[in-house]
Amino acid sequence: MKKIKLFLIAIFVFLISPLLTNSQEDKLLDTCSDYFQSPFITTGQPMKAFLTGDEVAEFHTTLYEGSIYRLVTCSRETNLIQFSVFDKDHNLLFSSNEHVNVDFWDFKMEGSIECIIEARLNSKKATSGIAMLMLGFKGLSY
């Protein structure tokens, strides 16, 4: 009887843990979405990675001339994610470290460019966690 109870508990934990993880990601997605009120529109595609220690997540995107963008970081607490934006030759375009680890950055593109966005955890605040970023753009005002 004891083995059956342990087996049922193990099955329950196995089935429920993905739901808890998705719930955490859903909360982060909601946090990110709060930054995309009019006139900003999210692309709807979160960039996410589970990071530990000094790991760095790398995301690639193309940004287009004349567009105004908003890049947002989402985590369980403010200023937890440090991010940097580089061109394809790895020249630094922006670093949140130089701006007290802001949670979002608005910028206008002067030319179309392929970019690399790197994200890492602020090691003073956490040793592991989910780093989620979302990119959006300023829509047309009518």
N, C-alpha and C positions, 0 to 999 in steps of 0.2 A: 504494500500500500504506500509506503514511504517513497519508493522508486517512482510510482505513478505520479505522486504529488510533485516530486522534483522534475519529472518529465513534463508535466503540465505547466509548471512555472517556467521552465526553460523555453517551451513553445510560446508561452505568452510574452516573455521578454523578447524573443526572436521576432515575433510579429509586431509588437508595439514600438520597438526602438526606431524603426524607419519612420514611423509616424511622428515621433518626438523630434527627430532630426528635421523632417520636412516642416514641422511647426516652427522650429527655430528659423529656418530659411524663409518661411512665409512672413514671420515677424520682421526679419531684416529687409525683405522685399517691400513690406509696407512702409518701413522707415525710409527706405530709399525713395519710394514713390511720393512721399510727403514733400520732397524737394522739387517735384515736377508739377507745380501748379502753373496755371496760365501766366505767362505766355510760353513756358517751357514744356516740351513734350519728350517723354522718354522713348528710347528706341525699343524698350520692352525686353531687351536681352541682357540679363544680369551677367556680369563677369564675376565668377566666384572660385574660391580655392580654400581648402583647409590648410592652414599653415602652422608649423611648429618651429620654435627656436628662431633661427636667422633665415629661414626659407624665404624665397622671393617668388611671387607669382608674376608671370609675364603674360600680357594680353596684347594682341595686335589689332589695329583698326586703321581705317583711312578717314581723315578729316578733310572737309572740302572748303575751298576758298569762299569767303564771304559769309559763311555760316557762323552763328554764335552758339557755342556749346556750353553745356554744364556737365561736369564730371563729379559724381557723388560717391562717397564711401559710406558703407553701412556696416555697423558692428554693434555689439551689445552695449558699448559705451562710447562716448564721444572721444575723438582724437586717438582712437585705438589703431587705426590703419594709417600708415605713412605711404604716400604714393608719389611717383615721379613719372613725368611724361618725357619721352625721348623721340627724336627723329630716327629714321631707319639706320643712320650712321652712329647712333647712340650719343648724339649731342643733346645735352639736357635742355629741355624747353621750360619745364616747371617742376618744382619740388615742394611738396607740402611741408617738408622739414624747415624750409626757409620762411614759412608762414604759420608757425605754431601748430602744425599738423591740422590744418583746416579740414573740415569734412566735405567741402565742395569747392569747386573752382569754376568760374564763368570766364570764357575766353572767346575771342573772335579770330578766325583763321584768315591770314593775309594771303595764303596760297594753299593749294591742296597738298596734302602730305600724308605719307604712311607713318604711323606712330607706334611706339611701343609704350605701354603703360605697365609700370612695375608697382606691385603692392607688397608691403611687408607689415608685420605687426610691430607696434611700438613696444619694444622689449621692456620698457619701464612699467608697462601696464599689464602685459600678458605674455605667456610663453606658448600658447596655442589658441587657435580659434578660427572661425570662418571670416574670410575677407571677401566682402561683396562690393562691387563697384557697378554703377550704372552710368551710362552716357545718354545725354539727351540734347536737344537743340531748341533754339528759340523759334517758335512757329510764327506764321504771318499774323499780324493783327488786322482785323477788318473793322 
